[in-house]
Amino acid sequence: MIPGAEAVISHLWQAWIRAGRKPDAAWQGNARVLRPTARYRGSLATVSVLLTMLLAWLVSLIPEFPGQLPLFVLVAAAGFVWLLAVGGTVNAFRERVVLDASGITQRSMFRTRQVRWEDLAWSGIPAEQDGMILDDTGQRLRIGANLDGLGTLQDELKRHEATNAVIQLLADDIEG
């Protein structure tokens, strides 16, 4: 592969993902919900399916080449990459950032974190890179730049700005 090509491919993929972002978060009951874009979830699911097919093909080769250690190593490495891809895909489908009357709650595959509006201390809204929200106790929420509804999040942060909070907006144009 050409040196640096992976960075170009990654940049193009991320630009395509962000071009599909919706500025408004979806309503779910009395809360607004931000979730990864359909392009992000779809592309991760596609990669997981392709890796599943590759792994199945490699496993099917094992009986044809008995006792070949390099093949077993290749299958084990492909299996590890497959586990990472499937785990990332499952997390992308489960990840949520919920904005309700009490604050911001981030749910992922393994944990749930919350920052209450009155404890909000600092925020950096993502535009091209991930952002961060901090509360007075040091609780941090990492907000991905590939979420639908970042415009709603920006509006809610402005609306709930506490008198002792310092809100720093990093994105001038979230919609673009």
N, C-alpha and C positions, 0 to 999 in steps of 0.2 A: 504494500500500500504506500502511497505517496506520503512522505512526512507532513504532518499538519492536516491531512485530509479529514481525520476524525474530528478535528476542531471545526472545520468548515461544515461538515455534515451535521454536527451537533448544533452549530449556530443556525443553519437552515431549518432544522427540525424544530428548534425552540421558537424561531420566528414564525413558522407555520402554526405551531401550537398557540402562540400568543395572538396571532391574527384571528383565531377563532374564539377568543374570549368574549363573553357577554358582560357588559358593565353592571347589570343589575342581578342581584341575588334572588333566588327563587323563594317564594313563601312556602312555609311548612307549618301549618297551624298559626300560632302567634309569633313565630320566629322567621328570620331570614336565614337561608342556608347557602353557603358558598361550597362548591365542590369542584374537583378538577374538571377541566373542559372535556367535552366529548372527544375532541381530537387527541388529547393526551391519553385518555382511557382507551380509546380505540387503537391507537398506535402501540401502546403497551400490550394490549390483548393480542394484537397481530403478531408482535415479536414473540410472545409466549407460545402462541400456536405454532409458529415456525420453528422455535426451539424444541417444542414437543415432538414435532415431526422429525427433526434432525436426531434427537435423542432416541426415538423409536427406531430409526434407520440404523443408528450405531449399535443399539442393543441387538438388532436382528443380524448383525454381522458377527456377533460373538460365536455362535455355533459353527460358522464357516471357517473361523480361524482359531481353533482351540489352543489354549496355552500361550497366546500372544499377549505378553505383558503391555506393550505399547497401546494395544487396542483397549485393554482394561483401564489404563491410565486415561486415555482419551474419553472413554465412556464416563469415567468418574468425574473428570473435569467438566464435561458437557452436562452431566447431572447436577453439578454444583452451580453452574451458570444458569441452568434451567430453574433450580430452586430459587435463586436470586430474582430471576425474571418473573416467575409466578408470584413470589412474595410481594414484589413491587407492584404487580398488576392488581393483586387482591387489595393491597393497601390503597391504591388509587381509587378503587371502587368503593372502599369503606370510608375514606377520608372525608371529613366534614368540618366546616367552621360555622358554628351556629351563633347568630346575633339575636339575643332576646332582651327582655327588660332587665335581667340581672347582669348581663355582661357578654363576653365572648367566650365560647367554649369550642375547643378544638378536639375532635375525635379522630383517632387513627386506629390501626389494627390492634395495637397493644396498650394504648393509654388514652386518657382523657384529661385535658388541662383546661383551667378556666381562669380568666381575668375578669374581675368585677369592674363595672364602669367606674365606681367611686374609687377604686384602687389603681386606676390607669395612671401610669407614670410617664411612659414614652412609647412612641410608635413610629415605625418607618414603613410606609406603604410600598409594596413591591411594584416596580414597573418592569424592569428588565431582569432584575435579580430578586431573590427572596427577601421578604421584609421581616420585621421583628416587632412584637408588642411586649412591653414589660409592665409589671405592676409594682407597687411599693415594696412588696416582700421579695422581689427578685424573680418571681414566676415569669417564665418566658414562653411566648407562643411564636413559632416560626411560621410565617404565612408565605406560602408558595406563590410564585408569580404566574403559575399556570392555572389559577382558580377562576371560575366564573364568579362575578359579583364583587370584584374589587372596588368598583365605583360605589356600591352600596356600603362596603366596609369603610371607605374613606368618608362618606357622608355621616355614618354612625359615629365614627371617631370624632369628627368635628362637633357633632351634636352633643355628645356625652363628655366633652372636654371638661375636666374638673379644674377648679381654680388653682390647685397646686400642680397640675399636670403640665408637662411640656410636650406638645404634639408637633412632631416634625414630619412634614409630608415630603416623600422622596419622588412621588410621581406627579408630574404636571398634567399629563394627559393619559389617564388609565385606559380610556376607551380606544386609544390608537395603538 
